[in-house]
Amino acid sequence: MLNMPNNIHEDQRVVVEVDVQNMYYSAKNLYNSKVDFSKLLKQAVYNRKLIRALAYVIKADTPDESNFFDALRNIGFEVKTKDLKEYYGGQKKGDWDMGMAIDGIKLAQKMDVFVLVTGDGDFESLVKHLQARGVRVEVMSFGKSTARELKDVANKFIDMDKQKDKFLIG
């Protein structure tokens, strides 16, 4: 396990939200590899009380997609799916930012620590909101592909680049 600060204790209630597409593309583009979501969840919880672990995915009707979603469920994630949208002109889009933010806000009263697994700077406002409600926010992602504003606002930034062998398959 990575070194964690002294103010981490086993009675803390933890919610983990994973932006699966963000992590998938970061691992693929940076290391031509895949994320080990089992190890990621274990590190995110870090011997604390897991309240909910949510994995947000986009359904793109690709081979083995349902096997991957099942694997996430077997690890302990609640898998939230959304269809990939195709717009006029062929542009495709799928994103869970709003859903992740709303879920984080709805769960705020049930957690002490929110572990946000993404490098997307759009979550800066969510982090600030949860902190204002007394929630400690830890951001976990590959530092090379994480927005500076997200690193700066988090109570703790866990840079997966520093021990990438712990978080990548193979």
N, C-alpha and C positions, 0 to 999 in steps of 0.2 A: 504494500500500500504506500501511496505517496505520503509525505509528511503533512500532517494537518495541524492547525494551530491548537494551542492549549485550551481555547474556549469551546472545544468540541466535546460533548459528553453523551453518554449512551441514552439518557432520558430525552434527548431532543427528538421531536417528531419531524420527520422529513417527507417532503413531497418532491418527486423527481419528474421533470418534464423533458422529453427528448425530441428535438427537431430531427427526425430520422433522415430526411432528405439532406439537410445541412451537413450532418455528420457523414453520410454516405459519400457525398460529393467532395467533401474536404479530404477524407481518407483516400478516395480514388485519385483526386487531382494532385495531392501532395505526395502520396506514398504508393500509388497504384496498388492499394490494398483495401481491405474491408475492416470495419469496426467490429470488435468483439463486444457485443452489447451485454453479455453476461458479466464480463469483467468491469465494464463501464458502470453497470448498476451497482455492483458490489462496492466499487470505489466511491460512488456518489453517496451511498447510504452510510458507509464507513462505521459499521457496528452501532448505528443509531436505530431508532424505531421508524421503520418505513410505514407511512400512512397510505400513500398511493405512488405508483410508478406508471407514468403515462407515456406512450410512444405514439407520436403523430406521424402518420404516413399518407402518402398519395398513391392511390390505386391507378396504375398505368397499364393494367392488363398485360404484364410481361411474364415470361416463363418463370416458374418457381416463386412468384410473388406470394401466393397463398401459403406456401411452405415457410417463407421468411416471416410472414405475419404470425403463423402458428409458432414458430421458434421464439419470437418475441413474447408471445403469451406464455409459453412454457418456462421462459426465464423469470416471468413474474410481472411483465408489463400488461397494462390494459392498453389495447391497440385501438386507436381512433383513426378511422379511415375517411378519406375524402377522394372523390373522383377527380382525375386530371381533366381540366376543362380545355376544350379546344375552341378558339375564337375564329371569327371570320378572318380569312387571310392565312389561316394555318398556325397562328401563334398558340402555344400551349402554356398553361399556367396551373400551378397547384401550390397552394401555400396555406399554412395553418396558423400564421401569426396571430390573427384575431382570436381564434379558438383557444390557442395556448394562453393568451393573455387573460381571456375571460375565465378559463378554468383556474388559472393561478389566483385571480382575484376572489373567485368563489371559494377556493380552498384556504384562503389566508388565515381564517380563524382556527383551522384545524392543524396548523403547522407552526413549527418554530424556525425551520430551515427550508428554504426553497432551493433546489438544485436545478438550475436551468442549463441544459446541455445543447448549446448552439453557439455559433459565432456571429449571429445576426444582430447588428447594431439597432435594429428596429425595436428590440426589447428593452432598451434603456429606460423608457418611461414606465414599463411594468416593474422593472427592478426598483426604481425610485418609489413607486407607489407602494410596493410590498414592504420596503424598508420603512416607509413612513408609518406603516401599520405594525411595526415591531418585528418584522420577519427578517431573519438573516438570509441573504441571497448569495449563493455560491454559483459561479458560472464555470462550467467545464467545457472545454473545447480545444481544438488545435490552435495554438497561439498565432501561428502564421496566417490563419484564415479567420481570425476573430477581430471584429471591429474594435478599435481603440476605445471608443466611448463605453462599450460593454465591459471591457477589462477594467476601466477606470472606476465605474460606478459600483461594481460588485464588491461585497464584503470580502470575498476571497475568489481569486481566479486560479483555477486548476488548469495548467497548461499541459495538455495531453501530448504535445510535441516533445516535452522533456523526458517522458518515459513512454514513447510511442509503442515500444514492444509490449507494454502491458495492455494496450488498448486495441492493437491491430491483430488480425488473424494471420497466422503464418509468421 
